[in-house]
Amino acid sequence: MSESRVMVTVIGPDRVGIVADVATLLAKQSVNILDINQKVMDGDIFAMTMLTDISKAVIDFGELKKLLEEKGKELGLKIHAQHEEIFKYMHRI
Amino acid sequence: MTISPEEILETIQMIEQESLDVRTVTMGISLLDCSHSDVKVVGEQVIAKIERLAGKLRETAKGIEMDYGIPIVNTRLAITPISQVVAGGHKDDFVYIAKCLDEAAKRVGVNFIGGFSSLVQKGFTTQDIALIDAIPEALSSTERVCSSVNVASTRAGINMDAVKKMGQVIKEAARLTADRGGLACAKLVVFANAVDDNPFMAGAFHGVGEPECVVNVGVSGPGVVRAAVKAAKGKDLGEVAEIIKKVGFKITRMGELVGREISRRLNVEFGILDVSLAPTPAEGDSVAEILEAMGLERVGAPGTTAALALLNDAMKKGGAFASSYVGGLSGAFIPLSEDQGMIRAAREGVLSIEKLEAMTAVCSVGLDMIAIPGDTSAETISAIIADEAAIGVINNKTTAVRIIPVPGKKVGDMVYFGGLLGEAPIIPVSRLSSKEFIDRGGRIPAPIQGMKN
């Protein structure tokens, strides 16, 4: 199991600069982004999923989670970070 | 194998808004090797063994919760039915051991330890009698210990002497905790066809055919199923069953991941996954509201039993496909005091104990967390247990009774237990006497269904 692949999910009201803010935070901690999906649902709800690799990150997973949560609060969004397996297990056989 | 953003958001929504969680990670521990003629030695060995095997359980569960972002609500322990471990035949020995179990649970940080139990479907050993006599004192003087007694099985029939005794034990347990609404009774389950690997409380114990140490996982998610059924308004019941099955599959897969991961991290065998819809007092996390979402004005309306049968079966089918090791009770629970929809219906007087009894014929357990008037006689409680056991024995399923005759309370009053145990209105029971029937005692023979070889 690859423990370094982490899914970062961002949900909340849309505004300019969300992708840049979150990506900057990840870059500062040396978290590599492998894949991004982003869209605005129902007119104004921003939803983004980012598959990341944290194997070279300069902080551990717990600290990264905390930083993302704080960033979410600052931006008025919900930001989650979870190991990728949970989604694979639930949606793929 | 990319996962679409819609799928990712669906998972997040299940957890965030629909209260999806892993309800319990329960470690089963065999205590057979802790037996000794001196009960003090038994106590020391039991505490030492539990600390050794379960010392990291809570911390490991917390780690998995963080990594996957899925709440793991409880960590618990299930032990060998303790009547098989304590050699002495004295009640005080069992009360002493209950206190040791409580201490062990506190030390490893689990909120319940199940297995203060006896299996007496065919008859009593000296230890069984001492244990059963000790139950009221044991449960009223400890905080985390849970007890269960199996009084019947499809293979053995119904031990009516045990049924009679359990009516008295429940009354006494309520009396000793009168200041807390009879709380001790909320930690006591009377079973028919009890299972060896159920991770849920209060009825968990580590059966004798189980390995030295094992982890069993109980997943839940009434809120997720309710949301899915609500979204299917107007669809026919075959389609509703299909939708529930798919949700059951997803919930089970998540539990499977957690179970396998916790087993790997602790280096302990993975036992089973129990796919049970277990309601909580949280808004929307209600089994009753799933049935209402299918189109019933209130739970308890005609059609309730059919709706529950559909739900229970669809959950099992979804679960069976998602994991090879589905076990325990797997289905839907209907604990009255823990389900907002049930509480509402009982308060309005539209959900009776008789309807609940019918529902237990088609769901995974029995009469659960039901508060009844404090002056209900021991014989009436025994007779309720006998009826429930008969449903289990004849239908080859587990049934159970967890009933609280709340001291000093009458029909229409409320009792508050707090936390996961919730609150309940006192509902009426028949005032007709069953005394002569219960006083007969003896054993109701195993039914013809039990002769399967």
Interface residues (C-beta under 8 A of the other chain):
Chain A: E3 M7 T9 I11 D35 N37 Q38 K39 A47 M48 T49 F61 G62 K65 K78 H80 A81 Q82 H83 E84 E85 I86 F87 K88 Y89 M90 H91 R92
Chain B: M1 T2 I3 S4 P5 E7 I8 L9 E10 T11 I12 E16 M66 D67 Y68 G69 I70 K250 R253 M254 E256 L257
